[in-house]
Amino acid sequence: MLSLKDAGQPNIYPVNPNADEIEGLPAYASLTDIPGPVDHVISAIPAAYVLDMLEDASTKGVRSIHLFTAGFAETGLADRLQLQHQLKARADELGIRLIGPNCMGLYVPDGKVSFSQQLPTDSGPVAFFSQSGTNASDATYNGALRGLRFSKVVSFGNAIDVSAAELVNYAEQDTNTEIIGAYIEGMHDARDFYRSLRSAARSKPIAILKGGLLPSGGRATQSHTASLAGSGELWAAAARQTNAVLVHNMQEMVDVLVGWRFRAVPSGPRIGLVVGGGGISVQGADDVEREGLQLPALSDHTLRRLAEVTPVAGTGIRNPVDTMSLWDGERIRPTVDAVAEDPSIDAIIVQVGMNWGVGFFGNEELDTRQNMIAEIAEARERHGIAIAMVVPISIDHRHGESNARLARMISDAGLPLYYNIRDAARAMRRLLTWETRRVERAQP
Amino acid sequence: MLSLKDAGQPNIYPVNPNADEIEGLPAYASLTDIPGPVDHVISAIPAAYVLDMLEDASTKGVRSIHLFTAGFAETGLADRLQLQHQLKARADELGIRLIGPNCMGLYVPDGKVSFSQQLPTDSGPVAFFSQSGTNASDATYNGALRGLRFSKVVSFGNAIDVSAAELVNYAEQDTNTEIIGAYIEGMHDARDFYRSLRSAARSKPIAILKGGLLPSGGRATQSHTASLAGSGELWAAAARQTNAVLVHNMQEMVDVLVGWRFRAVPSGPRIGLVVGGGGISVQGADDVEREGLQLPALSDHTLRRLAEVTPVAGTGIRNPVDTMSLWDGERIRPTVDAVAEDPSIDAIIVQVGMNWGVGFFGNEELDTRQNMIAEIAEARERHGIAIAMVVPISIDHRHGESNARLARMISDAGLPLYYNIRDAARAMRRLLTWETRRVERAQP
């Protein structure tokens, strides 16, 4: 309820037979006591009472219910499975759509509905659907920190009614959605989902995380959302055929969504790596190649240009470009220009913080960073080249605020933020595969 | 110099011909003007003046010099390479040992010497040697956040005199060192290093990160520390033969050092995974298996024990154990006991924070966490089982302090801290391989 208040929802009616007031709002003994119409019910009552609540909702003319309530098929108990069947059958008879059970429900900023506090109240072009509430929170919370804003996020748990296929179909049609992500554990009709994927992926980029691909993960999906997980090979084939991007975990999911949203899709596999620090440059180069991309040697012309603006001691310019020019208002532009204009470079990764403590700089240095970020954003416009920004994170809180501000500056400038070079390279490689297939398909 | 002050060093003599005072200390025009003996010189002067400084140091009876100074062979310039040769030849004649050039030098808390501010002033059993200054900082800074303390850390750059082999030999003999890590870019005598590795690894665990294994990383080592990188196959074979642990990046390096230090070495591949959150449990299970470990189904006896203390709704106990008991002072002990006592479990991974924002709890909940951590630490003692703790991190600063305090509680309790389940599983798998080989070798 605090989440709904945070989202600015003006019409909240708490229902609880044992309270007169909840969080400052008048409480009602039952749904039928609420004055005026009710659009949507969020149920957090025990499973045993849900059938009764359904009747009240129907009386009240409700058409959609989100069942936060858990304790159905996912328990593995026969009577709970039976209860789930009864619930679905009765909801069908009454013409009520169910989200869940066993889920967090909806985050729709434009509708002033949210399942969590501290989420942005402004909306954006990303739709995310998840059978897991924690993963829905992960995408929205961690995505928001990197500038993602959402059209609709739906945590839909056991999915006894509203299904993954239906949600993907919806996102394909939704004019407020440009990018789609989904976390799936299992489904009753895989063919339906495949069809929805194939259709949606034709017009919008879509990333899928499939939980439970391995044996014990599969065991976990049963007790989590009562889902039977499918085989890894089938899902990989489905992703290839539809050109959906299959990721391995939520970190990679957000990495790919951020890449689409903030234009990290490279035009080819050849990366220019710009960092400040020798050890980082060596490891970063290894990481980029380990992820299947390339770091070509720069041309002699480029090297001459870089040499003009790069101090000779403690730096290297042969790609990776290890340079102190990153921290220099005058030198950052010619450095990025030289790399971007090299004919052998398709995309750039820039690491703008150290592996050891992001916040080795204080607030007073944020102006320098702001300038650096603005220069890099402008360079992207001039050269039309994909650029990924890297700011490592740590558990240290001493510089947490300047760090978070740096992250915000980067996403405010419309640049994609990653937490290390390996993650940026992995996302770019996935995006390149996606883009290559997309272009192939678009050809007559 | 501020680093030395931070470290509590009482005898600092700034040398600068153009200053009377530096940071509140009297400055001297040259080394020879310093009253009394000088044990160690830190040179940050331009490369062109280093030969003159060497003569002054010799006059003063100095036996060791750390050359922060860069601008030698790593520039790729013939005259700079020549200068490096001259420097080494003259130092040999004068009987002066050189650390570097092009490096951060020493962090030796017991000697009150440090290359960075904000590092702990207390020492510990880990030695770390690095050709890269940023990687030396990475290990010490990020290691310190997870409870690591150091005997000696040496950033040794171009390594024209003091070499990796010599440092590893030293660490093997050093009674204050129990665990060794090293970041290597290249070396003049690989056989020497192999011998040092083989000998040291017999008595102390040792982890190696080799930079520049791939082509462009190799190009980067040349301009970073003028090192020729070796082939990946050779290094992998050397690691197998010596039972050194080869890691891929600094994150994995710290993960492995933390594992040795805080007893995350599993007795076998079978993991019990305990988390609070369904999506995390599914992904975590996939991650554990993807890293080459197993999640066996728990016995019926264990399941009955877990069922007694686990709420039926929204949880799962079949391994992964997805339970709200983590946050419950009364239930955490029987939960961990049941998993630890299952005969099919060799080690446990516990995720004690959510993927979305570590700090979803406020400071007022830290007592609950303290209790949870104490219970887990005690369970480890009772059962003699390896346990890895997972607290995810994020760039969000809003709960940074409680987050950092949680991390400190975990390392203060002597437990190993990881930032996600995949990293914990990867470290445990590497540690298991190491332990298996160690036991094999110890047999007659």
Boltz contact constraints between the chains, C-beta under 6 A:
constraints:
  - contact:
      token1: [A, 70]
      token2: [B, 313]
      max_distance: 6.0
  - contact:
      token1: [A, 70]
      token2: [B, 314]
      max_distance: 6.0
  - contact:
      token1: [A, 71]
      token2: [B, 313]
      max_distance: 6.0
  - contact:
      token1: [A, 75]
      token2: [B, 312]
      max_distance: 6.0
  - contact:
      token1: [A, 132]
      token2: [B, 278]
      max_distance: 6.0
  - contact:
      token1: [A, 132]
      token2: [B, 279]
      max_distance: 6.0
  - contact:
      token1: [A, 134]
      token2: [B, 277]
      max_distance: 6.0
  - contact:
      token1: [A, 134]
      token2: [B, 279]
      max_distance: 6.0
  - contact:
      token1: [A, 134]
      token2: [B, 280]
      max_distance: 6.0
  - contact:
      token1: [A, 135]
      token2: [B, 279]
      max_distance: 6.0
  - contact:
      token1: [A, 137]
      token2: [B, 356]
      max_distance: 6.0
  - contact:
      token1: [A, 138]
      token2: [B, 355]
      max_distance: 6.0
  - contact:
      token1: [A, 138]
      token2: [B, 356]
      max_distance: 6.0
  - contact:
      token1: [A, 141]
      token2: [B, 356]
      max_distance: 6.0
  - contact:
      token1: [A, 141]
      token2: [B, 357]
      max_distance: 6.0
  - contact:
      token1: [A, 142]
      token2: [B, 356]
      max_distance: 6.0
  - contact:
      token1: [A, 145]
      token2: [B, 395]
      max_distance: 6.0
  - contact:
      token1: [A, 145]
      token2: [B, 396]
      max_distance: 6.0
  - contact:
      token1: [A, 211]
      token2: [B, 282]
      max_distance: 6.0
  - contact:
      token1: [A, 211]
      token2: [B, 283]
      max_distance: 6.0
  - contact:
      token1: [A, 212]
      token2: [B, 282]
      max_distance: 6.0
  - contact:
      token1: [A, 213]
      token2: [B, 286]
      max_distance: 6.0
  - contact:
      token1: [A, 214]
      token2: [B, 286]
      max_distance: 6.0
  - contact:
      token1: [A, 214]
      token2: [B, 289]
      max_distance: 6.0
  - contact:
      token1: [A, 216]
      token2: [B, 285]
      max_distance: 6.0
  - contact:
      token1: [A, 216]
      token2: [B, 295]
      max_distance: 6.0
  - contact:
      token1: [A, 217]
      token2: [B, 282]
      max_distance: 6.0
  - contact:
      token1: [A, 217]
      token2: [B, 285]
      max_distance: 6.0
  - contact:
      token1: [A, 217]
      token2: [B, 286]
      max_distance: 6.0
  - contact:
      token1: [A, 219]
      token2: [B, 318]
      max_distance: 6.0
  - contact:
      token1: [A, 220]
      token2: [B, 281]
      max_distance: 6.0
  - contact:
      token1: [A, 220]
      token2: [B, 282]
      max_distance: 6.0
  - contact:
      token1: [A, 220]
      token2: [B, 285]
      max_distance: 6.0
  - contact:
      token1: [A, 220]
      token2: [B, 320]
      max_distance: 6.0
  - contact:
      token1: [A, 221]
      token2: [B, 282]
      max_distance: 6.0
  - contact:
      token1: [A, 223]
      token2: [B, 316]
      max_distance: 6.0
  - contact:
      token1: [A, 223]
      token2: [B, 318]
      max_distance: 6.0
  - contact:
      token1: [A, 224]
      token2: [B, 278]
      max_distance: 6.0
  - contact:
      token1: [A, 224]
      token2: [B, 282]
      max_distance: 6.0
  - contact:
      token1: [A, 224]
      token2: [B, 316]
      max_distance: 6.0
  - contact:
      token1: [A, 249]
      token2: [B, 283]
      max_distance: 6.0
  - contact:
      token1: [A, 250]
      token2: [B, 355]
      max_distance: 6.0
  - contact:
      token1: [A, 277]
      token2: [B, 134]
      max_distance: 6.0
  - contact:
      token1: [A, 278]
      token2: [B, 132]
      max_distance: 6.0
  - contact:
      token1: [A, 278]
      token2: [B, 224]
      max_distance: 6.0
  - contact:
      token1: [A, 279]
      token2: [B, 132]
      max_distance: 6.0
  - contact:
      token1: [A, 279]
      token2: [B, 134]
      max_distance: 6.0
  - contact:
      token1: [A, 279]
      token2: [B, 135]
      max_distance: 6.0
  - contact:
      token1: [A, 280]
      token2: [B, 134]
      max_distance: 6.0
  - contact:
      token1: [A, 281]
      token2: [B, 220]
      max_distance: 6.0
  - contact:
      token1: [A, 282]
      token2: [B, 211]
      max_distance: 6.0
  - contact:
      token1: [A, 282]
      token2: [B, 212]
      max_distance: 6.0
  - contact:
      token1: [A, 282]
      token2: [B, 217]
      max_distance: 6.0
  - contact:
      token1: [A, 282]
      token2: [B, 220]
      max_distance: 6.0
  - contact:
      token1: [A, 282]
      token2: [B, 221]
      max_distance: 6.0
  - contact:
      token1: [A, 282]
      token2: [B, 224]
      max_distance: 6.0
  - contact:
      token1: [A, 283]
      token2: [B, 211]
      max_distance: 6.0
  - contact:
      token1: [A, 283]
      token2: [B, 249]
      max_distance: 6.0
  - contact:
      token1: [A, 285]
      token2: [B, 216]
      max_distance: 6.0
  - contact:
      token1: [A, 285]
      token2: [B, 217]
      max_distance: 6.0
  - contact:
      token1: [A, 285]
      token2: [B, 220]
      max_distance: 6.0
  - contact:
      token1: [A, 286]
      token2: [B, 213]
      max_distance: 6.0
  - contact:
      token1: [A, 286]
      token2: [B, 214]
      max_distance: 6.0
  - contact:
      token1: [A, 286]
      token2: [B, 217]
      max_distance: 6.0
  - contact:
      token1: [A, 289]
      token2: [B, 214]
      max_distance: 6.0
  - contact:
      token1: [A, 295]
      token2: [B, 216]
      max_distance: 6.0
  - contact:
      token1: [A, 312]
      token2: [B, 75]
      max_distance: 6.0
  - contact:
      token1: [A, 313]
      token2: [B, 70]
      max_distance: 6.0
  - contact:
      token1: [A, 313]
      token2: [B, 71]
      max_distance: 6.0
  - contact:
      token1: [A, 314]
      token2: [B, 70]
      max_distance: 6.0
  - contact:
      token1: [A, 316]
      token2: [B, 223]
      max_distance: 6.0
  - contact:
      token1: [A, 316]
      token2: [B, 224]
      max_distance: 6.0
  - contact:
      token1: [A, 318]
      token2: [B, 219]
      max_distance: 6.0
  - contact:
      token1: [A, 318]
      token2: [B, 223]
      max_distance: 6.0
  - contact:
      token1: [A, 320]
      token2: [B, 220]
      max_distance: 6.0
  - contact:
      token1: [A, 355]
      token2: [B, 138]
      max_distance: 6.0
  - contact:
      token1: [A, 355]
      token2: [B, 250]
      max_distance: 6.0
  - contact:
      token1: [A, 356]
      token2: [B, 137]
      max_distance: 6.0
  - contact:
      token1: [A, 356]
      token2: [B, 138]
      max_distance: 6.0
  - contact:
      token1: [A, 356]
      token2: [B, 141]
      max_distance: 6.0
  - contact:
      token1: [A, 356]
      token2: [B, 142]
      max_distance: 6.0
  - contact:
      token1: [A, 357]
      token2: [B, 141]
      max_distance: 6.0
  - contact:
      token1: [A, 393]
      token2: [B, 393]
      max_distance: 6.0
  - contact:
      token1: [A, 393]
      token2: [B, 395]
      max_distance: 6.0
  - contact:
      token1: [A, 395]
      token2: [B, 145]
      max_distance: 6.0
  - contact:
      token1: [A, 395]
      token2: [B, 393]
      max_distance: 6.0
  - contact:
      token1: [A, 395]
      token2: [B, 404]
      max_distance: 6.0
  - contact:
      token1: [A, 395]
      token2: [B, 407]
      max_distance: 6.0
  - contact:
      token1: [A, 396]
      token2: [B, 145]
      max_distance: 6.0
  - contact:
      token1: [A, 397]
      token2: [B, 400]
      max_distance: 6.0
  - contact:
      token1: [A, 397]
      token2: [B, 401]
      max_distance: 6.0
  - contact:
      token1: [A, 397]
      token2: [B, 404]
      max_distance: 6.0
  - contact:
      token1: [A, 400]
      token2: [B, 397]
      max_distance: 6.0
  - contact:
      token1: [A, 400]
      token2: [B, 400]
      max_distance: 6.0
  - contact:
      token1: [A, 401]
      token2: [B, 397]
      max_distance: 6.0
  - contact:
      token1: [A, 404]
      token2: [B, 395]
      max_distance: 6.0
  - contact:
      token1: [A, 404]
      token2: [B, 397]
      max_distance: 6.0
  - contact:
      token1: [A, 407]
      token2: [B, 395]
      max_distance: 6.0
